[in-house]
Amino acid sequence: MTDTTTIDPLAELERYRVELTGYCYRMLGSSFEAEDAVQDTMVRAWRALEKFEGRSSLRSWLYRIATNVCLDQLNAGNRRARPMDLTEPQHHATAVLKERAEPTWLEPVPDGRVLPDTAGPEQTALARESVRLAFMAALQHLPPKQRAVLILREVLAWRAQEVAELLDTTVASVNSALQRARATLAAADIREADPAEPADEEQQKLLAAYVEAFEGYDMARLTALLHDDAVLSMPPYDLWLRGHREITGWMLGTGAGCRGSLLVPTVANGTPAFAQYRPTSTRGRYEPWALQVLEISGGRIVEITSFLDTARWFPLFGLPLHLER
């Protein structure tokens, strides 16, 4: 009996889209540039598919193409940052909102776009950790090839020989690049964060308390949830504040327009996040204001990144463009 089953080449390529997007996002720091890079990779692969000789796996071949696409972009000088990488913290009473032009900012990303289903909890935890904003910001300090080596070796668990073949270099060169990359990340002193655990009852209580405190604009209760040196930043502005007194002072002053907001839960960069909607002049109607990405450590909130360009982020995260209550 003849097997008439045929393999759809396009479907075979599409199997790798999510993990390739995760790789390109870690390389580029931009969710939109990552998707463009993967699309470019798919187009190049499709056009060259007949010439693919199978000397490596299809997956390795796609990663080679994607790496070249990313390196081309990074060699053009693109580098993403957070406000904390560019300026000193300000005092809430004298803080000035200064917007910086694109491309500047490290961008958020929905988990589903970059985190494929994995075999177990350890792999899931590593994948989430590797797209945290703090880790992503540290990656931006690595030269492009060191960045690729570290992601392939430490995050994706490729063997040194496989990475050497992908980058057309030697195992010794790969090991040397990995050692230098590790030293750079160690110097960055990335703060450890509690993993996002939807089944963790204590974490869910903390997030519920945050929603109640923020929506009720209860600064005393919010202070109790924040770490003493918690950080608030608001891209595309380079302003950032450190310490719960500065954060609550800002919210009661310049940021007082957030009073009466509603928060809708979502996830971003492997961590809890909320879509913030502020009330409008029309009673019961709320408009997008920020995508808040939270980091938690030791059972308290250590960082709130409020991405204010909601016209970009809310559609990407599948969030409604207004709420009626």
RAHUVEN-V566670 format. One record per pair of residues at least 4 apart in sequence whose ideal C-beta (glycine too) atoms are under 6 Angstrom apart, sorted by the first residue. I is the first residue (numbers start at 0). GAP is how many residues later the second one is. D is the distance in whole Angstrom. If there is no record, write none. Layout:
I/GAP/D
I/GAP/D
//
This chain:
8/40/6
12/29/6
12/32/6
15/4/5
15/43/6
15/46/5
17/98/4
18/97/5
19/18/5
19/46/5
20/13/5
20/17/5
20/92/6
20/93/5
21/92/4
23/4/6
23/10/4
23/13/4
23/14/6
23/42/6
23/46/6
24/9/4
24/84/6
24/89/5
25/125/5
26/43/4
27/5/5
27/6/5
27/42/6
28/51/3
28/77/5
28/107/6
28/111/6
29/77/5
30/76/5
30/78/4
36/32/5
36/33/6
39/29/5
40/24/5
40/25/4
40/28/6
43/21/5
44/17/6
44/20/6
55/4/4
55/5/5
63/102/5
66/81/6
70/4/6
70/73/5
72/5/6
73/70/4
77/25/6
78/61/5
79/26/4
79/60/5
80/4/4
80/5/6
81/24/5
81/55/5
82/150/4
82/155/5
82/157/4
83/156/5
85/152/5
86/151/5
88/151/6
88/152/6
88/153/4
89/5/4
89/149/6
91/149/6
91/154/5
91/157/4
91/158/4
91/161/6
94/144/5
96/140/5
96/142/6
97/140/5
98/137/5
98/138/6
99/4/5
99/138/6
104/130/4
105/30/6
105/31/6
107/160/5
107/161/6
107/185/6
107/199/6
108/4/6
108/5/5
109/207/5
110/4/5
110/156/5
113/17/6
114/12/5
117/5/4
117/6/5
118/4/6
124/70/5
127/142/3
129/25/4
130/138/5
130/139/5
131/137/6
131/138/6
132/136/5
132/172/6
133/56/5
134/55/6
137/47/5
137/50/4
137/52/5
138/8/6
140/43/6
141/4/4
141/5/4
141/39/5
141/42/6
145/31/5
145/34/6
145/35/4
148/4/6
148/14/6
148/25/6
148/28/4
148/29/5
149/4/5
149/31/4
150/4/5
151/4/5
151/6/4
151/11/5
152/5/6
152/25/5
157/4/5
157/5/5
159/11/5
159/14/5
159/15/6
160/10/6
162/11/5
163/5/5
163/6/6
163/7/5
163/10/5
168/4/4
192/102/5
192/104/5
193/102/5
193/103/6
195/74/6
195/75/5
195/76/6
196/6/6
206/65/6
208/16/6
209/15/6
210/4/6
210/52/5
211/4/6
212/5/5
212/8/4
212/9/4
213/49/6
216/42/5
218/29/4
222/21/5
222/25/6
224/76/6
225/4/4
225/18/4
225/75/5
226/73/5
226/75/5
228/13/6
228/14/6
229/14/6
229/71/6
229/72/5
230/11/5
230/72/5
231/9/5
231/15/5
231/72/5
232/7/4
232/72/5
233/72/5
233/74/6
234/72/6
235/73/6
240/5/4
240/6/5
240/9/6
244/4/6
249/4/6
249/5/5
250/4/5
251/4/6
259/19/5
260/15/5
260/17/5
261/15/5
261/24/5
262/11/4
262/13/6
263/11/4
264/9/6
265/7/5
265/9/6
265/51/6
266/6/6
267/5/4
267/25/5
268/24/6
270/24/6
271/22/5
272/20/5
273/18/5
274/16/6
274/44/5
275/13/5
275/14/4
275/16/6
276/9/4
276/11/6
276/46/5
277/11/4
278/7/6
279/5/5
279/7/5
283/40/6
283/41/5
284/39/6
285/37/4
286/35/6
287/22/4
287/26/5
289/16/4
289/18/5
290/16/4
290/22/4
291/12/6
291/14/5
292/12/5
293/7/6
293/10/6
294/7/5
294/8/4
295/5/6
296/5/5
306/6/5
309/4/5
313/5/4
//
